[in-house]
Amino acid sequence: MSSLRFAYWVPNVSGGLVTSRIEQRTDWGYDYNRELAVLAENSGFDYALSQVRYMASYGAEYQHESTSFSLALLLATERLKVIAAVHPGLWHPGVLAKLGATADHLSKGRFAVNVVSGWFKDEFTALGEPWLEHDERYRRSEEFIRALRSVWTEDHAELAGDFYRIRDFTLKPKPLNTPERPHPEIFQGGNSTAARAMAGRVSDWYFSNGKDFDGVTEQVRDVRAAAEAAGRAGRVRFGLNGFLIARDTEAEAREVLREIVAKADTEAVEGFGSAVKQAGRSAADGKGMWQDSSFEDLVQYNDGFRTGLIGTPEQIAERIVAYKRLGVDLFLLGFLHYLEEVEYFGKRVLPLVRELEAQLPEEDVELGRYVPVGDVSSLAG
Ligand SMILES: Cc1cc2nc3c(=O)[nH]c(=O)nc-3n(C[C@H](O)[C@H](O)[C@H](O)COP(=O)(O)O)c2cc1C
């Protein structure tokens, strides 16, 4: 039975993980992030996810570029896997594949990508790239992932796609093929119907925005059904976002949440809310991320409060393991005061999670369903 994995959001964008004027003892710069990455791997974290954003927006004035920042964190650590977020549309998949192969060699097999289809139209406009309609963005992302996998695993890759063309392209060296995975893992961010279907067909990991138990259950069901329909049952793992506030008492933790929301930067939260709802609107069934997010939800821009990881270490550990029973394989966590809270999580929450996991009856846990991919040839191209 696999144990739960933990990732954290790299704070490589200024302003922290909540759009609030509450004090946030965190920093988007490299020195802070290097110290954080080392602390995180020593505190039980398996992955770090760097964000991609190219220009100022909604309370996030400064940003470090995702792939280069990820590489710097990989070189500063020994075990942490670092996931670089990338936008199809701003990268050619062959060029990213080349970067990924080098990053994977430099880090001995710890590079991964998060393919995000995008929400920030102004960023594409500013860079002179067309902003595709919602489901077209997913068609392009799927083609991007197929191209990436093909170039990472095959010689003489060929693709005559609607968005990318590759002719007789052989990458040397290929990324590492480790016992854990045949090429860098491919995560995806996006929760709409198109996103769920794409995950089933091509992704290794599906990342959900913050959700309660019902929201997770619905998505796990849909993603599994999509994977099964694509002949990939058991091959897509599920990651859930959550903003974690662990304090010695529940009252203290709840007070922190209250203060975050009370001190929200209202203008930035409302601006972000209208941009993302607009971005998802062309998903006709209204099932995209953020479509039913309230003002309070949007103060953490990935709906992280909804997961409810707010309380004492015991309460949070129980909730985390309850999510595991619903099919969550990985938690993607954000914090207010990163260094202090990552350490507290490693010391106070994670040991309780491991104790509770050990008590779960084998048949109660669906995790065993994950089948490591040996032969990827059917997925490429
Ligand atoms: C875990 C996660 C991480 C994301 N990271 C980024 C990012 O770094 N940059 C970005 O522009 N969008 C990011 N997104 C947002 C996606 O680009 C996309 O706009 C969003 O998932 C909405 O897609 P949907 O309409 O399919 O639900 C992320 C989404 C998730 C779930």
The ligand as an SDF file (V2000), in Angstrom:
LIG
                    3D

 31 33  0  0  0  0  0  0  0  0999 V2000
   -2.7140   22.6320   -8.7740 C   0  0  0  0  0  0  0  0  0  0  0  0
   -2.9260   23.6680   -9.8210 C   0  0  0  0  0  0  0  0  0  0  0  0
   -1.8860   24.5010  -10.1580 C   0  0  0  0  0  0  0  0  0  0  0  0
   -2.0450   25.4940  -11.1130 C   0  0  0  0  0  0  0  0  0  0  0  0
   -0.9930   26.3060  -11.3880 N   0  0  0  0  0  0  0  0  0  0  0  0
   -1.1270   27.2900  -12.3020 C   0  0  0  0  0  0  0  0  0  0  0  0
   -0.0290   28.1400  -12.6160 C   0  0  0  0  0  0  0  0  0  0  0  0
    1.0440   28.0230  -12.0290 O   0  0  0  0  0  0  0  0  0  0  0  0
   -0.2170   29.1040  -13.5520 N   0  0  0  0  0  0  0  0  0  0  0  0
   -1.4170   29.2510  -14.2220 C   0  0  0  0  0  0  0  0  0  0  0  0
   -1.5040   30.1470  -15.0690 O   0  0  0  0  0  0  0  0  0  0  0  0
   -2.4720   28.4620  -13.9380 N   0  0  0  0  0  0  0  0  0  0  0  0
   -2.3580   27.4890  -13.0010 C   0  0  0  0  0  0  0  0  0  0  0  0
   -3.4330   26.6780  -12.7240 N   0  0  0  0  0  0  0  0  0  0  0  0
   -4.7360   26.9980  -13.3440 C   0  0  0  0  0  0  0  0  0  0  0  0
   -4.9560   26.3560  -14.7000 C   0  0  0  0  0  0  0  0  0  0  0  0
   -4.1510   27.0000  -15.6640 O   0  0  0  0  0  0  0  0  0  0  0  0
   -6.4250   26.4940  -15.1760 C   0  0  0  0  0  0  0  0  0  0  0  0
   -6.7010   27.8350  -15.4550 O   0  0  0  0  0  0  0  0  0  0  0  0
   -7.3980   26.1000  -14.1360 C   0  0  0  0  0  0  0  0  0  0  0  0
   -7.0300   24.8680  -13.6530 O   0  0  0  0  0  0  0  0  0  0  0  0
   -8.8460   26.1150  -14.6500 C   0  0  0  0  0  0  0  0  0  0  0  0
   -9.0610   25.0540  -15.4940 O   0  0  0  0  0  0  0  0  0  0  0  0
  -10.5070   24.4010  -15.6670 P   0  0  0  0  0  0  0  0  0  0  0  0
  -11.3700   25.4180  -16.3090 O   0  0  0  0  0  0  0  0  0  0  0  0
  -10.2650   23.2160  -16.5180 O   0  0  0  0  0  0  0  0  0  0  0  0
  -10.9890   23.9790  -14.3030 O   0  0  0  0  0  0  0  0  0  0  0  0
   -3.2890   25.6600  -11.7660 C   0  0  0  0  0  0  0  0  0  0  0  0
   -4.3300   24.7950  -11.4510 C   0  0  0  0  0  0  0  0  0  0  0  0
   -4.1730   23.8150  -10.4850 C   0  0  0  0  0  0  0  0  0  0  0  0
   -5.3190   22.9140  -10.1310 C   0  0  0  0  0  0  0  0  0  0  0  0
  1  2  1  0
  2  3  1  0
  2 30  2  0
  3  4  2  0
  4  5  1  0
  4 28  1  0
  5  6  2  0
  6  7  1  0
  6 13  1  0
  7  8  2  0
  7  9  1  0
  9 10  1  0
 10 11  2  0
 10 12  1  0
 12 13  2  0
 13 14  1  0
 14 15  1  0
 14 28  1  0
 15 16  1  0
 16 17  1  0
 16 18  1  0
 18 19  1  0
 18 20  1  0
 20 21  1  0
 20 22  1  0
 22 23  1  0
 23 24  1  0
 24 25  2  0
 24 26  1  0
 24 27  1  0
 28 29  2  0
 29 30  1  0
 30 31  1  0
M  END
$$$$
